[in-house]
Amino acid sequence: MPYLSRVRINPLRAESRRLLASPRAMHGAVQGGLPGHPSQERTLWRLDADNAHRPHLYVLTASKPDWSHLVERAGWPDADGEHCAVRDYAPLLERLTPGRAFAFRLTANPVQNTLRPDKLTARQSERLQEGYRRGFRLGHRTAAAQLTWFLSRTERWGFTVPTAPQLDGVRDERGEPPRDIRIITRDRHAFRKGSGPAKDSHVILNAATFEGRLSVTDPVLLTQRLLHGIGPSKAYGCGLLTLAPLHTES
């Protein structure tokens, strides 16, 4: 049974500042909330810090988690209010029917695969000389490329993004009406991965947070993306798509 959690983070605490600055550190804290061995369960998580004074951590898990360690070390353990909420995710999945609309948010790492990058790094040059033929995964760096990456894949994810009603009559550079989607934040993260022999491996993320409105086309495909995530770098805060009822719904 999947569970969706929301944890309040106190940005003024020392441990919070460490977690907020490092996707790798936050990944470790998320894995620490699982009752089983971390290798037995893959999680999806996302940090929503558009309100810097009240950031929230969202986590999707297959088993019921315990976030006591996060509340005690990075939250408000003795204050009033709901410090963390853990909800059964099944009722939301049951509401996915063709044509139904939701508000959505997703932080993703939009990438492309290419055999010949425009600017080769020293390591990429070495790998090509060694006969590497699988292609290189490169992050999209501009907002326009990131938005195109998203919109070109929605059908395979089980939904479409409708046109923005407030922009009726407006056309983009291709003569098409603009979609009801926007990028609200863009961040670049670079850090070392692993320890020992892997400590020299670098992870570079060009993450973008998308927000807007979607319409369900294929509940099965959308359920798969909700449970398994979208795009790469899922361990580091990318891939969690969340849905919410539209304000027009009762």
C-alpha positions as CSV (number, residue, x, y, z in Angstrom):
1,M,0.0,0.0,0.0
2,P,1.6,3.3,-1.0
3,Y,1.8,6.3,1.4
4,L,2.3,10.0,0.6
5,S,3.9,12.0,3.4
6,R,4.4,15.7,4.0
7,V,7.0,16.8,6.6
8,R,7.5,20.4,7.7
9,I,11.1,21.5,7.8
10,N,12.4,24.2,10.1
11,P,15.0,26.1,7.9
12,L,16.7,27.7,10.9
13,R,18.0,24.5,12.5
14,A,21.6,23.4,11.6
15,E,20.5,19.9,10.5
16,S,17.8,21.5,8.3
17,R,20.3,23.7,6.6
18,R,22.5,20.7,5.8
19,L,19.5,18.7,4.4
20,L,18.2,21.7,2.4
21,A,21.6,22.3,0.7
22,S,22.4,18.7,-0.2
23,P,20.1,16.3,-2.2
24,R,22.5,13.5,-1.2
25,A,22.0,14.2,2.5
26,M,18.2,14.5,2.2
27,H,18.2,11.2,0.4
28,G,19.9,9.6,3.4
29,A,17.4,11.2,5.8
30,V,14.4,9.9,3.7
31,Q,15.8,6.4,3.6
32,G,16.1,6.6,7.4
33,G,12.4,6.8,7.7
34,L,11.8,3.3,6.2
35,P,11.3,0.3,8.5
36,G,13.1,-2.1,6.2
37,H,16.5,-2.1,4.6
38,P,16.9,0.8,2.2
39,S,17.8,-1.6,-0.6
40,Q,14.4,-3.2,-0.3
41,E,12.3,-0.2,-1.2
42,R,12.8,2.7,-3.6
43,T,11.2,6.0,-2.6
44,L,10.3,9.2,-4.4
45,W,10.7,12.5,-2.7
46,R,10.5,16.2,-3.5
47,L,11.5,19.3,-1.5
48,D,9.0,22.2,-2.0
49,A,10.9,25.3,-0.8
50,D,9.1,28.0,-2.8
51,N,8.3,29.4,0.7
52,A,11.8,29.6,2.1
53,H,10.4,30.1,5.6
54,R,8.2,27.0,5.6
55,P,9.7,24.3,3.2
56,H,7.9,21.0,3.0
57,L,9.3,17.6,2.2
58,Y,7.0,15.2,0.2
59,V,7.8,11.5,0.2
60,L,6.1,8.6,-1.5
61,T,6.8,5.2,0.0
62,A,5.5,1.6,-0.5
63,S,5.5,0.9,3.3
64,K,4.3,3.2,6.2
65,P,7.2,5.4,7.2
66,D,8.2,7.0,10.5
67,W,9.5,10.6,10.3
68,S,10.3,11.1,14.0
69,H,14.0,11.5,13.3
70,L,13.3,14.3,10.8
71,V,10.8,16.1,13.1
72,E,13.2,15.9,16.1
73,R,16.3,17.0,14.2
74,A,15.0,19.3,11.4
75,G,11.4,20.3,12.5
76,W,9.5,21.8,15.4
77,P,9.2,18.8,17.8
78,D,7.7,20.7,20.7
79,A,5.5,23.2,18.7
80,D,1.8,23.1,18.0
81,G,0.5,21.9,14.6
82,E,0.8,18.8,12.4
83,H,4.6,18.2,11.9
84,C,4.2,15.4,9.5
85,A,1.2,13.8,7.7
86,V,1.2,10.3,6.3
87,R,-1.8,9.5,4.1
88,D,-2.9,6.4,2.2
89,Y,-2.3,7.0,-1.5
90,A,-4.8,4.5,-2.8
91,P,-7.9,6.8,-2.7
92,L,-6.1,9.3,-5.0
93,L,-5.2,6.5,-7.5
94,E,-8.8,5.3,-7.5
95,R,-9.9,8.8,-8.7
96,L,-7.9,8.6,-11.9
97,T,-10.4,8.4,-14.7
98,P,-10.1,9.5,-18.3
99,G,-10.9,13.2,-18.7
100,R,-10.6,14.1,-15.1
101,A,-8.5,17.2,-14.5
102,F,-6.0,17.8,-11.6
103,A,-3.5,20.5,-10.6
104,F,0.0,19.0,-10.6
105,R,3.5,19.7,-9.5
106,L,6.7,17.8,-10.5
107,T,10.4,18.4,-10.0
108,A,12.3,16.6,-12.7
109,N,15.8,16.4,-14.2
110,P,15.1,16.9,-18.0
111,V,17.8,15.2,-20.0
112,Q,18.7,14.1,-23.5
113,N,20.9,11.3,-24.8
114,T,23.5,12.1,-27.5
115,L,26.5,10.3,-28.9
116,R,28.3,13.6,-29.7
117,P,28.0,16.4,-27.1
118,D,28.8,19.9,-28.4
119,K,31.5,20.3,-25.8
120,L,33.2,17.1,-24.7
121,T,34.6,16.9,-21.1
122,A,38.0,15.3,-20.6
123,R,36.2,12.2,-19.3
124,Q,33.8,12.0,-22.2
125,S,36.8,12.3,-24.6
126,E,38.5,9.4,-22.9
127,R,35.4,7.2,-23.0
128,L,35.0,7.9,-26.8
129,Q,38.6,7.0,-27.4
130,E,38.0,3.7,-25.4
131,G,35.1,2.9,-27.8
132,Y,32.2,4.0,-25.7
133,R,29.0,3.9,-27.9
134,R,26.1,4.1,-25.5
135,G,25.6,7.8,-25.7
136,F,25.9,10.5,-23.0
137,R,23.1,11.8,-20.8
138,L,23.1,15.6,-20.8
139,G,20.8,17.8,-18.9
140,H,18.7,20.5,-20.6
141,R,19.8,23.8,-19.3
142,T,17.3,26.3,-20.6
143,A,13.7,26.8,-19.5
144,A,12.5,26.4,-23.1
145,A,14.2,23.1,-23.6
146,Q,13.0,21.8,-20.2
147,L,9.4,22.7,-21.1
148,T,9.7,21.1,-24.5
149,W,11.1,17.9,-22.8
150,F,8.0,17.8,-20.5
151,L,5.3,18.5,-23.1
152,S,6.7,16.0,-25.6
153,R,6.3,13.2,-23.2
154,T,2.9,13.7,-21.5
155,E,1.0,11.2,-23.7
156,R,3.4,8.4,-22.7
157,W,2.8,9.4,-19.1
158,G,-1.0,9.1,-19.4
159,F,-2.1,12.7,-19.5
160,T,-2.2,15.9,-21.5
161,V,-1.7,19.5,-20.5
162,P,-4.7,21.6,-21.8
163,T,-4.4,25.1,-23.1
164,A,-4.4,27.9,-20.6
165,P,-7.9,29.4,-20.4
166,Q,-6.7,32.7,-19.2
167,L,-4.6,33.1,-22.3
168,D,-7.4,32.4,-24.8
169,G,-6.5,33.8,-28.2
170,V,-2.8,34.0,-27.5
171,R,-0.4,32.0,-29.7
172,D,3.2,31.0,-29.1
173,E,6.1,31.2,-31.6
174,R,4.8,28.0,-33.3
175,G,1.3,29.4,-33.7
176,E,-0.1,27.1,-30.9
177,P,-2.1,28.2,-27.9
178,P,0.1,28.1,-24.7
179,R,-0.4,25.2,-22.4
180,D,-1.5,25.5,-18.7
181,I,2.0,24.9,-17.3
182,R,4.8,26.9,-15.9
183,I,8.3,26.4,-14.5
184,I,8.3,27.9,-11.0
185,T,11.9,27.1,-10.0
186,R,15.1,26.0,-11.7
187,D,18.1,24.7,-9.8
188,R,21.6,23.3,-10.5
189,H,23.1,20.8,-8.1
190,A,26.6,19.3,-8.3
191,F,28.0,16.9,-5.8
192,R,30.2,13.8,-5.4
193,K,28.4,10.5,-5.3
194,G,29.3,7.5,-3.1
195,S,32.4,6.8,-1.2
196,G,35.5,4.7,-1.7
197,P,36.2,3.9,-5.4
198,A,33.0,5.8,-6.4
199,K,33.9,9.0,-4.5
200,D,35.2,10.7,-7.6
201,S,31.9,10.2,-9.5
202,H,30.1,13.5,-9.9
203,V,26.3,14.0,-10.1
204,I,25.1,17.2,-11.9
205,L,21.4,18.0,-11.9
206,N,19.6,20.7,-13.8
207,A,16.3,20.4,-12.0
208,A,13.1,22.2,-13.0
209,T,9.9,22.3,-11.0
210,F,6.8,22.3,-13.2
211,E,3.3,23.3,-12.1
212,G,0.0,23.5,-13.9
213,R,-3.1,21.5,-14.9
214,L,-3.4,18.1,-16.5
215,S,-6.2,15.9,-17.9
216,V,-6.0,12.1,-17.5
217,T,-5.9,10.1,-20.7
218,D,-4.7,6.7,-19.5
219,P,-5.2,5.9,-15.8
220,V,-2.9,2.9,-16.0
221,L,0.1,4.8,-17.5
222,L,-0.5,7.7,-15.1
223,T,-0.6,5.4,-12.1
224,Q,2.8,3.9,-13.1
225,R,4.3,7.4,-13.3
226,L,2.8,8.4,-10.0
227,L,4.2,5.3,-8.2
228,H,7.5,5.0,-10.1
229,G,8.4,8.6,-10.9
230,I,9.3,10.6,-14.0
231,G,12.8,11.0,-15.4
232,P,16.2,10.3,-13.9
233,S,17.8,11.3,-10.5
234,K,14.9,10.0,-8.4
235,A,17.2,9.4,-5.5
236,Y,18.0,13.1,-5.4
237,G,14.6,14.7,-5.2
238,C,13.5,14.4,-8.8
239,G,10.6,12.4,-10.3
240,L,7.7,12.8,-7.8
241,L,4.6,13.9,-9.5
242,T,1.8,15.0,-7.1
243,L,-1.8,15.8,-8.0
244,A,-4.4,17.9,-6.2
245,P,-8.1,18.6,-6.9
246,L,-8.8,21.7,-8.8
247,H,-10.4,24.6,-7.0
248,T,-13.5,24.3,-9.2
249,E,-14.2,20.8,-7.8
250,S,-16.5,20.4,-4.9
